[in-house]
Amino acid sequence: MSYTVGQVAALSGTTVRTLHHYDQIGLLAPSERSHAGHRRYDDGDLDRLQQILFYRELGFPLDEVRTLLDDPDVDPREALRRQHRVLTERIEKLTKMAAAVQRNLEAKRMGINLTPEEKFEVFGDHDPEQYAEEVEQRWGHTEAYRESRRRAASYTKEDWKRIAAEGDRINEGFAALLAAGTPADSAEARDLAEQHRGWISRNHYECGYEMQRCLGEMYVSDERFTATYDAIAPGLAVYIRDAITANADRRQEGPGA
């Protein structure tokens, strides 16, 4: 099967002008020509174009790309593996950079004037408002959301460190109970669920039992929350949800239940 220059441009995201240039400099000459003299590219040409685009994305000049592709001593598979390693390293670096920028934006949005070192010290790999826009769309009309924003705007670096440390202790406590095989409806797990509710109420917004039930369900139904908790201990999201539910059931039934 062969392709016109327009089809190849559309498939690869390049331009017809770029493909003409590659042909003129001997970097990518089409394998065929139609009777009218139009360029026709086969699958082998597309493979070479993919290699060219890989190297160009990595910043290689065209002359060096041609040398790499035409050198008989270069193993194509090894070249692909090398490209994969370089791209993976670049992705990791860009991901970290994006996360740092996002943390900076959110810190400013919350009214926290922190140095770059303090931002990493407080938030680490966790972005406290990673889904801020989504949260605002879903709950921006509620008093709980407005209360949370008011409190967040007043917190200092030390406040955020204290809040994060307390939350970590609660999560670690749940993880320890889960590892020990303690049932989610045990007194110990329910006590931690109550601490979790108090932690939210003290630091973010008044969290009643029904609100906490909704949070517990979200920890399980939203894969992003599930991944966060299960990274601490596999199955932790479900365990916390079940402990929250058991505690809410017991508290709402009354102390004698």
Backbone as CSV, one residue per row, in Angstrom:
resi,resn,N_x,N_y,N_z,CA_x,CA_y,CA_z,C_x,C_y,C_z
1,MET,0.853,-1.195,0.000,0.000,0.000,0.000,0.884,1.237,0.000
2,SER,0.499,2.238,-0.770,1.277,3.475,-0.811,0.372,4.654,-0.474
3,TYR,1.019,5.757,-0.104,0.295,6.926,0.387,0.776,8.167,-0.351
4,THR,-0.125,9.104,-0.555,0.260,10.376,-1.159,0.958,11.238,-0.123
5,VAL,1.595,12.275,-0.569,2.288,13.160,0.361,1.288,13.825,1.306
6,GLY,0.088,14.123,0.796,-0.927,14.716,1.661,-1.392,13.761,2.737
7,GLN,-1.548,12.488,2.380,-1.959,11.488,3.366,-0.893,11.304,4.435
8,VAL,0.370,11.271,4.011,1.458,11.106,4.975,1.539,12.314,5.912
9,ALA,1.346,13.489,5.383,1.367,14.693,6.219,0.260,14.629,7.267
10,ALA,-0.924,14.188,6.847,-2.044,14.095,7.788,-1.803,13.026,8.835
11,LEU,-1.259,11.881,8.434,-1.011,10.783,9.367,0.046,11.144,10.408
12,SER,1.070,11.871,9.975,2.222,12.119,10.845,2.159,13.436,11.602
13,GLY,1.229,14.305,11.207,1.157,15.600,11.859,2.192,16.577,11.350
14,THR,2.834,16.262,10.238,3.784,17.188,9.631,3.070,17.967,8.528
15,THR,3.832,18.675,7.723,3.250,19.426,6.612,3.803,18.888,5.297
16,VAL,3.071,19.128,4.217,3.540,18.734,2.887,4.861,19.430,2.581
17,ARG,4.968,20.662,2.987,6.217,21.412,2.738,7.400,20.747,3.432
18,THR,7.187,20.278,4.672,8.265,19.600,5.398,8.677,18.327,4.685
19,LEU,7.701,17.554,4.209,8.018,16.310,3.500,8.764,16.594,2.200
20,HIS,8.378,17.640,1.505,9.117,18.033,0.296,10.566,18.364,0.636
21,HIS,10.743,19.080,1.764,12.102,19.453,2.176,12.922,18.218,2.523
22,TYR,12.328,17.275,3.252,13.034,16.051,3.590,13.459,15.300,2.333
23,ASP,12.630,15.334,1.311,12.963,14.679,0.044,14.121,15.404,-0.632
24,GLN,14.071,16.722,-0.641,15.101,17.511,-1.329,16.479,17.337,-0.720
25,ILE,16.542,17.142,0.616,17.857,16.998,1.262,18.266,15.526,1.402
26,GLY,17.462,14.621,0.867,17.821,13.215,0.892,17.570,12.521,2.207
27,LEU,16.761,13.136,3.054,16.474,12.529,4.354,15.338,11.519,4.253
28,LEU,14.337,11.822,3.449,13.208,10.907,3.277,12.724,11.009,1.832
29,ALA,13.270,10.162,0.991,12.848,10.133,-0.407,11.748,9.098,-0.558
30,PRO,10.628,9.444,-1.186,9.543,8.469,-1.354,9.999,7.295,-2.211
31,SER,9.505,6.123,-1.902,9.933,4.911,-2.605,9.384,4.838,-4.019
32,GLU,8.306,5.560,-4.271,7.685,5.464,-5.589,7.288,6.841,-6.089
33,ARG,7.014,6.880,-7.357,6.428,8.063,-7.998,5.279,7.592,-8.889
34,SER,4.229,8.364,-8.902,3.116,8.022,-9.792,3.505,8.353,-11.226
35,HIS,2.668,7.927,-12.184,2.937,8.237,-13.597,3.014,9.731,-13.824
36,ALA,2.308,10.472,-12.989,2.335,11.936,-13.128,3.511,12.555,-12.376
37,GLY,4.338,11.715,-11.729,5.486,12.228,-11.001,5.220,12.600,-9.557
38,HIS,4.040,12.258,-9.038,3.711,12.586,-7.662,4.341,11.590,-6.691
39,ARG,4.734,12.083,-5.548,5.372,11.248,-4.546,4.394,10.215,-3.986
40,ARG,4.890,8.969,-3.778,4.112,7.899,-3.146,4.998,7.241,-2.092
41,TYR,4.488,7.155,-0.879,5.251,6.622,0.257,4.699,5.255,0.651
42,ASP,5.609,4.305,0.940,5.158,2.991,1.410,5.353,2.880,2.921
43,ASP,5.049,1.694,3.480,5.131,1.519,4.936,6.552,1.709,5.444
44,GLY,7.539,1.298,4.647,8.926,1.503,5.055,9.266,2.978,5.170
45,ASP,8.723,3.773,4.259,8.940,5.223,4.322,8.318,5.807,5.588
46,LEU,7.131,5.298,5.948,6.482,5.785,7.158,7.289,5.433,8.403
47,ASP,7.882,4.237,8.418,8.737,3.851,9.542,9.922,4.809,9.661
48,ARG,10.523,5.152,8.521,11.667,6.071,8.551,11.221,7.448,9.016
49,LEU,10.070,7.892,8.554,9.564,9.187,8.989,9.344,9.206,10.498
50,GLN,8.826,8.115,11.045,8.627,8.041,12.487,9.955,8.208,13.218
51,GLN,10.999,7.540,12.719,12.322,7.684,13.319,12.810,9.129,13.231
52,ILE,12.589,9.750,12.092,13.012,11.146,11.923,12.323,12.036,12.949
53,LEU,11.026,11.838,13.099,10.276,12.677,14.027,10.692,12.433,15.471
54,PHE,11.022,11.182,15.818,11.536,10.890,17.154,12.796,11.700,17.421
55,TYR,13.748,11.595,16.485,15.024,12.285,16.687,14.840,13.806,16.707
56,ARG,13.950,14.303,15.845,13.719,15.740,15.833,13.117,16.208,17.155
57,GLU,12.212,15.419,17.723,11.624,15.766,19.015,12.682,15.835,20.102
58,LEU,13.717,15.010,19.970,14.801,15.016,20.945,15.829,16.101,20.683
59,GLY,15.633,16.876,19.607,16.510,18.014,19.354,17.667,17.743,18.419
60,PHE,17.682,16.581,17.733,18.776,16.274,16.818,18.633,17.113,15.541
61,PRO,19.729,17.707,15.024,19.672,18.422,13.743,19.482,17.429,12.595
62,LEU,18.973,17.913,11.479,18.635,17.026,10.370,19.846,16.273,9.832
63,ASP,20.999,16.931,9.760,22.194,16.253,9.248,22.556,15.062,10.121
64,GLU,22.451,15.239,11.430,22.782,14.150,12.346,21.731,13.041,12.280
65,VAL,20.480,13.417,12.075,19.430,12.411,11.929,19.710,11.533,10.714
66,ARG,20.086,12.154,9.605,20.379,11.386,8.392,21.543,10.440,8.621
67,THR,22.559,10.899,9.347,23.708,10.038,9.637,23.293,8.846,10.486
68,LEU,22.484,9.090,11.506,22.041,8.005,12.378,21.213,6.975,11.618
69,LEU,20.348,7.441,10.738,19.456,6.524,10.034,20.170,5.754,8.924
70,ASP,21.194,6.353,8.349,21.852,5.715,7.206,23.100,4.946,7.589
71,ASP,23.528,5.043,8.842,24.727,4.328,9.284,24.411,2.840,9.423
72,PRO,25.086,1.972,8.650,24.785,0.528,8.719,25.158,-0.097,10.056
73,ASP,25.989,0.583,10.835,26.401,0.031,12.123,25.402,0.326,13.240
74,VAL,24.396,1.129,12.948,23.395,1.462,13.963,22.306,0.399,13.969
75,ASP,22.073,-0.203,15.148,21.022,-1.212,15.313,19.684,-0.490,15.505
76,PRO,18.725,-0.648,14.582,17.442,0.066,14.716,16.740,-0.217,16.037
77,ARG,16.811,-1.460,16.516,16.136,-1.786,17.777,16.801,-1.081,18.953
78,GLU,18.125,-1.052,18.936,18.845,-0.365,20.003,18.579,1.135,19.942
79,ALA,18.452,1.667,18.728,18.144,3.082,18.576,16.769,3.391,19.165
80,LEU,15.805,2.508,18.920,14.475,2.692,19.481,14.505,2.630,21.003
81,ARG,15.270,1.668,21.534,15.371,1.562,22.996,16.002,2.818,23.581
82,ARG,17.010,3.351,22.897,17.660,4.561,23.383,16.691,5.740,23.345
83,GLN,15.925,5.832,22.262,14.934,6.894,22.167,13.903,6.779,23.282
84,HIS,13.483,5.557,23.566,12.492,5.338,24.616,13.025,5.795,25.968
85,ARG,14.280,5.462,26.259,14.877,5.869,27.532,14.937,7.396,27.640
86,VAL,15.386,8.047,26.572,15.521,9.502,26.605,14.159,10.166,26.766
87,LEU,13.163,9.677,26.021,11.823,10.247,26.118,11.226,10.031,27.499
88,THR,11.443,8.844,28.075,10.928,8.563,29.408,11.535,9.506,30.435
89,GLU,12.841,9.729,30.337,13.502,10.644,31.252,12.963,12.063,31.089
90,ARG,12.702,12.457,29.834,12.164,13.798,29.596,10.764,13.938,30.168
91,ILE,9.950,12.903,29.981,8.588,12.936,30.507,8.613,13.074,32.020
92,GLU,9.475,12.296,32.688,9.563,12.368,34.143,9.983,13.767,34.599
93,LYS,10.946,14.339,33.885,11.418,15.671,34.258,10.315,16.709,34.064
94,LEU,9.617,16.639,32.921,8.551,17.602,32.653,7.387,17.433,33.622
95,THR,7.107,16.178,33.999,6.036,15.932,34.961,6.351,16.581,36.302
96,LYS,7.591,16.448,36.745,7.989,17.067,38.003,7.927,18.590,37.918
97,MET,8.347,19.125,36.764,8.295,20.574,36.587,6.849,21.070,36.617
98,ALA,5.964,20.334,35.931,4.551,20.733,35.903,3.953,20.693,37.303
99,ALA,4.320,19.660,38.063,3.798,19.538,39.430,4.281,20.698,40.294
100,ALA,5.546,21.090,40.115,6.078,22.211,40.900,5.360,23.515,40.563
101,VAL,5.114,23.730,39.267,4.390,24.933,38.852,2.980,24.932,39.414
102,GLN,2.324,23.767,39.363,0.952,23.679,39.871,0.903,23.949,41.368
103,ARG,1.877,23.400,42.105,1.918,23.657,43.548,2.075,25.150,43.819
104,ASN,2.901,25.794,43.014,3.122,27.224,43.184,1.837,28.009,42.923
105,LEU,1.125,27.632,41.858,-0.129,28.304,41.535,-1.159,28.128,42.638
106,GLU,-1.266,26.910,43.159,-2.271,26.647,44.175,-1.929,27.330,45.496
107,ALA,-0.628,27.384,45.794,-0.224,28.067,47.016,-0.610,29.543,46.946
108,LYS,-0.391,30.155,45.778,-0.765,31.557,45.614,-2.277,31.715,45.668
109,ARG,-2.990,30.754,45.073,-4.447,30.838,45.077,-5.008,30.758,46.492
110,MET,-4.323,29.996,47.344,-4.786,29.845,48.719,-4.276,30.959,49.620
111,GLY,-3.560,31.917,49.045,-3.084,33.040,49.829,-1.868,32.715,50.675
112,ILE,-1.117,31.675,50.293,0.054,31.282,51.075,1.299,31.812,50.380
113,ASN,2.032,32.634,51.064,3.248,33.212,50.504,4.436,32.376,50.957
114,LEU,4.781,31.368,50.165,5.850,30.450,50.541,7.006,30.543,49.558
115,THR,8.206,30.286,50.054,9.365,30.190,49.174,9.284,28.855,48.434
116,PRO,10.046,28.690,47.341,10.032,27.397,46.641,10.385,26.234,47.564
117,GLU,11.367,26.439,48.460,11.740,25.369,49.383,10.588,25.021,50.320
118,GLU,9.883,26.043,50.785,8.763,25.814,51.697,7.608,25.101,50.995
119,LYS,7.401,25.420,49.722,6.329,24.751,48.993,6.553,23.250,48.951
120,PHE,7.789,22.843,48.660,8.090,21.415,48.622,8.026,20.815,50.020
121,GLU,8.461,21.596,51.002,8.443,21.098,52.376,7.016,20.839,52.844
122,VAL,6.099,21.725,52.476,4.723,21.602,52.937,3.954,20.558,52.145
123,PHE,4.027,20.650,50.809,3.158,19.823,49.984,3.815,18.544,49.473
124,GLY,5.159,18.554,49.345,5.822,17.364,48.834,5.266,16.969,47.487
125,ASP,4.947,15.669,47.329,4.381,15.186,46.075,2.867,15.327,46.027
126,HIS,2.290,15.826,47.120,0.826,15.922,47.179,0.388,17.352,46.918
127,ASP,-0.531,17.508,45.996,-1.092,18.798,45.684,-2.424,18.917,46.409
128,PRO,-2.547,19.781,47.421,-3.773,19.835,48.222,-5.002,20.264,47.439
129,GLU,-4.803,20.904,46.276,-5.963,21.316,45.487,-5.780,20.915,44.032
130,GLN,-5.334,19.679,43.853,-5.062,19.201,42.497,-6.297,19.282,41.605
131,TYR,-7.451,19.073,42.213,-8.691,19.074,41.439,-9.563,20.279,41.832
132,ALA,-8.904,21.418,42.053,-9.616,22.599,42.561,-10.761,23.017,41.650
133,GLU,-10.521,23.011,40.340,-11.574,23.447,39.418,-12.764,22.501,39.468
134,GLU,-12.470,21.205,39.477,-13.546,20.218,39.543,-14.319,20.340,40.856
135,VAL,-13.587,20.525,41.961,-14.235,20.673,43.264,-15.155,21.885,43.265
136,GLU,-14.678,22.987,42.688,-15.496,24.197,42.657,-16.767,23.985,41.836
137,GLN,-16.633,23.253,40.720,-17.805,22.992,39.894,-18.832,22.137,40.625
138,ARG,-18.348,21.168,41.411,-19.256,20.230,42.062,-19.851,20.787,43.358
139,TRP,-19.021,21.539,44.135,-19.469,21.958,45.459,-19.335,23.451,45.713
140,GLY,-18.994,24.204,44.675,-18.770,25.630,44.878,-19.970,26.375,45.431
141,HIS,-21.172,25.834,45.252,-22.376,26.496,45.738,-22.653,26.220,47.208
142,THR,-21.869,25.328,47.841,-22.163,24.916,49.210,-21.430,25.790,50.226
143,GLU,-21.988,25.854,51.436,-21.342,26.594,52.514,-20.054,25.908,52.940
144,ALA,-20.031,24.562,52.869,-18.818,23.831,53.242,-17.643,24.240,52.356
145,TYR,-17.910,24.401,51.071,-16.851,24.822,50.151,-16.376,26.233,50.491
146,ARG,-17.315,27.135,50.710,-16.936,28.512,51.029,-16.165,28.584,52.343
147,GLU,-16.587,27.785,53.311,-15.878,27.762,54.589,-14.460,27.233,54.416
148,SER,-14.315,26.197,53.602,-12.996,25.624,53.360,-12.068,26.632,52.704
149,ARG,-12.580,27.393,51.740,-11.763,28.398,51.077,-11.359,29.517,52.041
150,ARG,-12.287,29.916,52.919,-11.968,30.975,53.882,-10.843,30.525,54.810
151,ARG,-10.959,29.304,55.310,-9.922,28.819,56.220,-8.579,28.679,55.504
152,ALA,-8.610,28.115,54.302,-7.363,27.881,53.573,-6.607,29.178,53.319
153,ALA,-7.341,30.244,53.059,-6.702,31.525,52.761,-5.945,32.092,53.953
154,SER,-6.275,31.632,55.158,-5.643,32.179,56.359,-4.502,31.319,56.875
155,TYR,-4.298,30.152,56.304,-3.301,29.231,56.857,-1.883,29.615,56.470
156,THR,-0.985,29.438,57.407,0.441,29.657,57.178,1.107,28.334,56.831
157,LYS,2.404,28.407,56.552,3.159,27.181,56.271,3.072,26.210,57.439
158,GLU,3.212,26.713,58.644,3.159,25.842,59.811,1.786,25.210,59.979
159,ASP,0.745,25.966,59.656,-0.607,25.404,59.715,-0.736,24.223,58.763
160,TRP,-0.263,24.407,57.522,-0.383,23.331,56.538,0.447,22.115,56.935
161,LYS,1.611,22.352,57.526,2.434,21.225,57.977,1.728,20.457,59.086
162,ARG,1.116,21.194,59.993,0.392,20.547,61.089,-0.791,19.736,60.557
163,ILE,-1.552,20.327,59.641,-2.717,19.642,59.086,-2.299,18.385,58.330
164,ALA,-1.250,18.509,57.526,-0.784,17.351,56.753,-0.283,16.242,57.674
165,ALA,0.454,16.618,58.723,0.996,15.614,59.646,-0.127,14.878,60.378
166,GLU,-1.153,15.610,60.761,-2.274,14.976,61.448,-3.012,14.025,60.513
167,GLY,-3.214,14.457,59.285,-3.865,13.583,58.318,-3.053,12.326,58.045
168,ASP,-1.719,12.489,57.956,-0.853,11.323,57.736,-0.950,10.339,58.895
169,ARG,-1.016,10.857,60.121,-1.106,9.971,61.281,-2.404,9.159,61.249
170,ILE,-3.486,9.803,60.847,-4.766,9.087,60.767,-4.699,8.004,59.696
171,ASN,-4.165,8.349,58.530,-4.065,7.357,57.457,-3.149,6.198,57.845
172,GLU,-2.051,6.516,58.528,-1.139,5.466,58.976,-1.809,4.567,60.010
173,GLY,-2.653,5.179,60.839,-3.387,4.375,61.810,-4.338,3.412,61.133
174,PHE,-5.053,3.877,60.113,-5.939,2.989,59.349,-5.132,1.869,58.700
175,ALA,-3.977,2.233,58.120,-3.152,1.242,57.436,-2.659,0.169,58.409
176,ALA,-2.304,0.587,59.619,-1.835,-0.375,60.620,-2.953,-1.331,61.022
177,LEU,-4.167,-0.825,61.188,-5.297,-1.686,61.538,-5.592,-2.662,60.405
178,LEU,-5.535,-2.173,59.183,-5.773,-3.035,58.023,-4.734,-4.145,57.954
179,ALA,-3.470,-3.784,58.183,-2.392,-4.775,58.126,-2.539,-5.823,59.223
180,ALA,-3.087,-5.413,60.359,-3.250,-6.337,61.482,-4.504,-7.199,61.352
181,GLY,-5.298,-6.940,60.327,-6.519,-7.710,60.137,-7.665,-7.270,61.027
182,THR,-7.572,-6.072,61.580,-8.632,-5.548,62.444,-9.853,-5.185,61.608
183,PRO,-11.029,-5.664,61.915,-12.216,-5.372,61.117,-12.493,-3.870,61.028
184,ALA,-13.047,-3.453,59.896,-13.326,-2.038,59.692,-14.417,-1.533,60.622
185,ASP,-15.247,-2.439,61.163,-16.298,-2.015,62.091,-15.902,-2.192,63.549
186,SER,-14.603,-2.423,63.785,-14.122,-2.549,65.161,-14.133,-1.195,65.855
187,ALA,-14.027,-1.211,67.172,-14.007,0.035,67.940,-12.803,0.887,67.549
188,GLU,-11.652,0.226,67.315,-10.446,0.969,66.961,-10.613,1.695,65.619
189,ALA,-11.165,0.994,64.630,-11.340,1.611,63.313,-12.382,2.718,63.373
190,ARG,-13.449,2.507,64.150,-14.474,3.541,64.260,-13.924,4.781,64.952
191,ASP,-13.054,4.568,65.957,-12.442,5.712,66.631,-11.598,6.534,65.662
192,LEU,-10.871,5.849,64.782,-10.069,6.565,63.797,-10.960,7.308,62.806
193,ALA,-12.086,6.698,62.454,-13.021,7.371,61.559,-13.549,8.649,62.206
194,GLU,-13.773,8.587,63.518,-14.224,9.781,64.229,-13.122,10.836,64.256
195,GLN,-11.867,10.394,64.429,-10.745,11.336,64.365,-10.658,11.978,62.976
196,HIS,-10.896,11.168,61.950,-10.884,11.669,60.576,-11.939,12.761,60.396
197,ARG,-13.137,12.528,60.920,-14.209,13.519,60.822,-13.836,14.792,61.572
198,GLY,-13.262,14.638,62.775,-12.848,15.796,63.552,-11.744,16.579,62.868
199,TRP,-10.831,15.851,62.229,-9.726,16.501,61.509,-10.269,17.394,60.394
200,ILE,-11.239,16.897,59.650,-11.838,17.701,58.592,-12.574,18.899,59.181
201,SER,-13.338,18.668,60.237,-14.132,19.747,60.835,-13.244,20.844,61.402
202,ARG,-12.134,20.468,62.030,-11.254,21.471,62.630,-10.501,22.282,61.585
203,ASN,-10.171,21.635,60.488,-9.235,22.263,59.562,-9.830,22.727,58.236
204,HIS,-10.959,22.164,57.852,-11.486,22.486,56.527,-12.926,23.008,56.564
205,TYR,-13.847,22.214,57.009,-15.253,22.614,57.081,-15.962,21.674,58.040
206,GLU,-17.114,22.100,58.533,-17.879,21.271,59.452,-18.359,20.024,58.713
207,CYS,-17.894,18.875,59.189,-18.159,17.612,58.499,-19.070,16.731,59.355
208,GLY,-20.349,16.684,59.013,-21.276,15.795,59.710,-21.119,14.367,59.229
209,TYR,-21.890,13.468,59.806,-21.744,12.054,59.463,-22.173,11.768,58.025
210,GLU,-23.215,12.427,57.564,-23.653,12.178,56.191,-22.622,12.709,55.194
211,MET,-22.047,13.858,55.522,-20.993,14.396,54.671,-19.805,13.443,54.642
212,GLN,-19.441,12.905,55.810,-18.312,11.984,55.865,-18.618,10.692,55.106
213,ARG,-19.862,10.237,55.173,-20.246,9.058,54.376,-19.993,9.321,52.886
214,CYS,-20.370,10.507,52.435,-20.160,10.850,51.026,-18.677,10.848,50.669
215,LEU,-17.860,11.366,51.594,-16.422,11.350,51.359,-15.903,9.916,51.250
216,GLY,-16.369,9.051,52.173,-15.934,7.662,52.145,-16.290,6.983,50.836
217,GLU,-17.492,7.242,50.343,-17.892,6.652,49.065,-17.046,7.198,47.922
218,MET,-16.688,8.486,47.998,-15.871,9.077,46.952,-14.466,8.484,46.936
219,TYR,-13.942,8.134,48.119,-12.622,7.516,48.182,-12.586,6.219,47.371
220,VAL,-13.718,5.562,47.269,-13.783,4.278,46.562,-14.236,4.443,45.119
221,SER,-15.201,5.332,44.886,-15.763,5.464,43.542,-14.883,6.272,42.600
222,ASP,-14.083,7.180,43.145,-13.195,7.997,42.319,-11.816,7.358,42.311
223,GLU,-11.391,6.883,41.160,-10.141,6.131,41.077,-8.925,6.950,41.500
224,ARG,-9.020,8.259,41.415,-7.895,9.100,41.820,-7.706,9.041,43.332
225,PHE,-8.815,9.128,44.081,-8.722,9.001,45.529,-8.305,7.579,45.916
226,THR,-8.887,6.594,45.232,-8.539,5.203,45.531,-7.049,4.971,45.358
227,ALA,-6.492,5.493,44.270,-5.061,5.314,44.011,-4.214,5.965,45.103
228,THR,-4.655,7.137,45.579,-3.899,7.836,46.626,-3.851,7.015,47.907
229,TYR,-5.012,6.498,48.341,-5.047,5.728,49.582,-4.421,4.347,49.416
230,ASP,-4.665,3.715,48.284,-4.119,2.369,48.081,-2.612,2.383,47.872
231,ALA,-2.056,3.568,47.564,-0.597,3.679,47.495,0.010,3.563,48.889
232,ILE,-0.763,3.935,49.912,-0.305,3.778,51.298,-0.377,2.318,51.703
233,ALA,-1.499,1.672,51.375,-1.671,0.239,51.651,-2.779,-0.264,50.733
234,PRO,-2.544,-1.356,50.011,-3.572,-1.890,49.117,-4.873,-2.168,49.873
235,GLY,-5.970,-1.685,49.321,-7.270,-1.887,49.949,-7.625,-0.849,50.993
236,LEU,-6.763,0.158,51.181,-6.995,1.118,52.263,-8.221,1.987,51.995
237,ALA,-8.475,2.359,50.734,-9.624,3.214,50.441,-10.918,2.545,50.878
238,VAL,-11.077,1.283,50.541,-12.288,0.552,50.929,-12.363,0.417,52.444
239,TYR,-11.228,0.152,53.088,-11.201,-0.014,54.543,-11.641,1.279,55.237
240,ILE,-11.129,2.412,54.787,-11.510,3.681,55.399,-12.994,3.947,55.163
241,ARG,-13.464,3.700,53.946,-14.884,3.889,53.652,-15.750,3.050,54.590
242,ASP,-15.357,1.781,54.789,-16.148,0.891,55.633,-16.100,1.330,57.100
243,ALA,-14.946,1.824,57.543,-14.834,2.306,58.922,-15.687,3.545,59.133
244,ILE,-15.674,4.441,58.149,-16.505,5.650,58.225,-17.982,5.263,58.301
245,THR,-18.385,4.324,57.451,-19.785,3.889,57.437,-20.174,3.258,58.768
246,ALA,-19.315,2.385,59.293,-19.610,1.720,60.563,-19.703,2.734,61.699
247,ASN,-18.807,3.717,61.704,-18.833,4.724,62.762,-20.078,5.589,62.660
248,ALA,-20.429,5.995,61.437,-21.622,6.820,61.260,-22.870,6.053,61.674
249,ASP,-22.949,4.771,61.308,-24.108,3.959,61.698,-24.228,3.887,63.215
250,ARG,-23.114,3.625,63.889,-23.130,3.459,65.340,-23.461,4.782,66.031
251,ARG,-22.857,5.875,65.570,-23.080,7.169,66.215,-24.511,7.649,66.016
252,GLN,-25.051,7.409,64.829,-26.390,7.899,64.547,-27.456,7.027,65.200
253,GLU,-27.094,5.778,65.499,-28.041,4.913,66.219,-28.124,5.287,67.701
254,GLY,-27.054,5.920,68.201,-27.038,6.333,69.594,-26.016,5.539,70.382
255,PRO,-25.585,6.051,71.526,-24.523,5.426,72.305,-24.908,4.050,72.839
256,GLY,-26.146,3.758,72.957,-26.540,2.452,73.511,-26.716,1.385,72.478
257,ALA,-26.510,1.723,71.188,-26.760,0.746,70.113,-25.688,-0.311,70.082
